[in-house]
Amino acid sequence: MRKIAIMYICIGKYSVMWQAFYESAQRFLFNNDSKHFFVFTDSEEILNSFYPDVTTIRESNYGWPGNTLYRFKMFSSISETIESYDYAYFFNANACFVKPVSDEVLPKDGSKIVVAQHFKMSGLNPLKYAYDRNAKSTAYVKWGHEGKDYIQACLFGATGSEFSNLSNIINKNIKQDEKHGVVALWHDESHLNKYIIGKKYTLLPISYVYPEVLSLPGEINILMRNKEKFASLNTLRYSKKSIIRNLVEKTYNQFRKLKGLYYYLTISKLKRIK
């Protein structure tokens, strides 16, 4: 029987999605295997709950985009544990399984990584992929060095050892970016897309990351539920403190601009008087 680790992050208001995710995973995900959930959360309710197949890990609320950007930091913190599993997978907080999901999402044809196609990039010329083109970032993709596919970061998996390696490398890259005051264009997604270029991987179709907010052709295996059914994106992404901080910073920046404009107009007026 294969051992499979499931990574799940529900920080802040995202904790409201956990129960539906867990119940659908219990019903449809890797039912012939031994699976164990690793839940990174700041929810006291979840942390104090007992599930025989769940390990909860207390995590800070980094706000936006920290809660998504630092996911590799979270995975890296248990990398040795992940290596003890045959496979490891990450699913977004809003993922919901609607059909049995098993062998079809395992790495195939000698690959060690499983990723999912991005519905917005499907069929585009790679030159139009939303890579980070900022040369200061470790997620930088030089023009002419594009990969075959542009992927979403809401679902990915790998052998246990490769998942650990992937997490450690991307975590290191993000730390390096931070030292230079850089945040990748699409955060974790930019780093993951950079990582798979030149590597062999198994690509899952859109049916495994099907967005509930859109009506696309084809079947649905994993539904990415509309987050705004649970709360507004601002409520989900930001804590009250970060919302207040952002508002204060925005007001201060507007004040600085007005102050600068006042000085400019005053000096211009004085020059005309002279």
N, C-alpha and C positions, 0 to 999 in steps of 0.2 A: 504493500500500500504506500502510495506516495505521500510525503509530508509537504504541505503547502502553507506558506505564511501569507496572511492577508493584512496589508497595511491600510489603516484608515485614520483620517485626521478630522476631528470635529471640535474646533476651537470657537469659543464665543457662541453666537447664536446658531452656528452650524450643528450644535449638539442635538437640535430638534429633529435632525434627519437620521440619526443613528439607529433608532429602533426599526424603522422601515427598511433600512439597508440591511441590518442584521437578519431580520426575519426573512427577507427575500433571498439573502445569501444562504441561509439555512435550508431554504426550500429548493433552490435551484443550482447553487454553485458547488462544483467539485464534490458531488454527493458520494462518489465511490472512493474518495480520498480522505486522508486525515488532514483537516484544515484547522488552523489556529489564527485568531484575530489579534492584531496588535493595534490598540486604539490610543492615539495621542490626543489628549483632551485636557481642558481646564474645568470641565463640568464636574462638580462635586457629586452630582447624582450618578453619573456614569462611573466615576472613580470609586464610589462607595457601593456600586452594584456588584453582584457576583454572577459571572457566567463561566462555566467550566472550560470553555474553549476560547476565553478572551483574557488577554493581558492588557491592563490599562496602564498608560504611562502619562504621568502628570507633565503637562507642557504649558509654557507661557503663551499669553496672547500677544503676538507681535504686531497685530494690526495689519493693515494693508499696505504693501503687498507681502509683508513679512511672513504671514501665515501660510502663504503658498510658496514663496521664494525659499523659505527655510525647511521645506519638507525633506530635502536631502540631508540636512543637518540632523533632523529627527531620525531618519532611517539609519544614518551613519552611527548614531549613538547606540544602536543595537546590532551593528553590522556582524559581530561575531555570532550572535544568535541566529541571524538571518542565514548565515553560511551553513548552519546545521540543517536547513530545510532543502528539499529537492528543488522547489520553486518558490518564488515570492512575487506577489502582485500588489499594486496600489490601485485603489478605486477612489474616485472623487466622492465627496460627502453626499452628493445628490444622486449617486448611482442606485438603480433599482433593477434587480434581475426579474425578467418576465418569462424566460424560458430556461430550460436546463443549459448550463454552461460548463464545459469540461474539457475534454481532449482537444477540441477545436481551437482553444486559446493557448495551447502549449507551443513552445518554440518548435519549429519544424525545419527539415532539410539541413540539419547541421548548425542552425542558428541557436543562439543562447538568449536572445531578447525578443519580446513580443511588444509591439506598439500598435496604435490605432490611427487610422487615416483621419485627417482633418477635413470635415465636410466642405469648408469654405475654400480649401486649396485643391480639392480633387479636380483633376483635369487641367490644371493651370500649367503654363510653362514654368519650370523651376526658377527662372529668373524673377518671377512674380511672387515666389514664396515669401512669407513674412519673417524672414531671418533677421537677426540683429546684424546690421551693417556698420555698427560702431566699432572701429578698430581698437578702441580702448577696453572693450569687454572680452572676456575669455569665451563668450558665446558668439563672438564675431565670425561671420561666414563671408569670406571674400567673394566678390562677384566672379562667376566662372567656376566656383568650387561648390556649387549647390549639390544637395543630395537628390536621390530619386523621388523621395516622398517628403511631405511636410506633415508632421503628426501632432495630435493633441496630447496634452499631458494629463488628461483626466483618467487615463487607464494605461498602465504599462506593467510589464512583468519580465521575469528572467529566471534563469537558474539561480539558486540561492547564492552561489559564489559570485555570479555576474551581477546580480542585483546589489550585493554588498559593494562590489568594485565600482559599479556605476554611481552609487550613492556617495561613496568616499571621494571619488574624483570630482563629481559635480559640486559637492560641498566645499572642497578645496578651491575650486574655481570661483565659486561665489564669494568665498572669503577674500580671495585675491582681488576680485572686483571691488569689494567693499573698501579695501585699503586704498583704492584709487578713486573712491567716490562714485563708482559706476553701478548702475542697476540695469540688467539686461532688458531689452525691449519688452518681451513677453515673459519676463521673470523665469520661472522654472521651465516653461515650455521652450524658451529660446535655448536654454542650456541643454535640455534633452534632445532637441533637434540637432544641435551642434555635435553632441556626443555620438549619435548613431551614424553620422556621415562616414561612409567608407566601411561600415560594419555590416555584417550579415544579420538580418532580423526577419521576423515573421510579421507581416502587416495584416491587421484585422480590418475588415470593412466597417463602414459607418454603422451597420446594424448593432455593433457592440458599444457604440458611443452615441446612440440615437438621441438627438436633442428634442425634448418634449415641446419646446417652443416653436418648432418648425414641422412642416408636413413634407416629408421626403419620401421618395419611392423606396420600396423594399421592406423586408421584415424587420422586426425589432427583437433583439436578444437582450440587450441591456439598455434601459431607458435612463437618460440623464434628465432628471426631473427639473421642472422650472423652479428655480430657487425663489423666485418672487411669489410663489404660492405660499411660501413659509414666512417670508419677510422681505422688505426691500433690500436691494443689494447693499445700500449704504449701511443699513442696520446689521446685515450679516457680516460685512467686511470690517466695520469700524466699531470700536468700543465707544462708550460715552466720552471717556477721557480723550480719545484720539479725535473724535468729532469736534469737541471743544477746542482742542489744540489746533486742529486744522483751520477752524473758524478764526481763532486768534491770529494765527500766522497769515491767513488770507487778508484779514482786516489790517494787520500791521504792514503788509506788503503794499496794500492799496494806499495806506497813509504815507508810506515812503514815496510812492509814485506822485501823489498829490503834493507832497512837500517839495520834491524835486522840481515839479512843474511850477510851483509857486516861486521858488528861487530863480528858475529860468526866466519867468515872466518879469520878475522884479529887476533882475540884472539887465534884461533887454530894455526895460523901461528907462533905467538909469542911463544906459548907453545912449538912448535917443535924446534924453534931456541934455547930456553933455554935448 
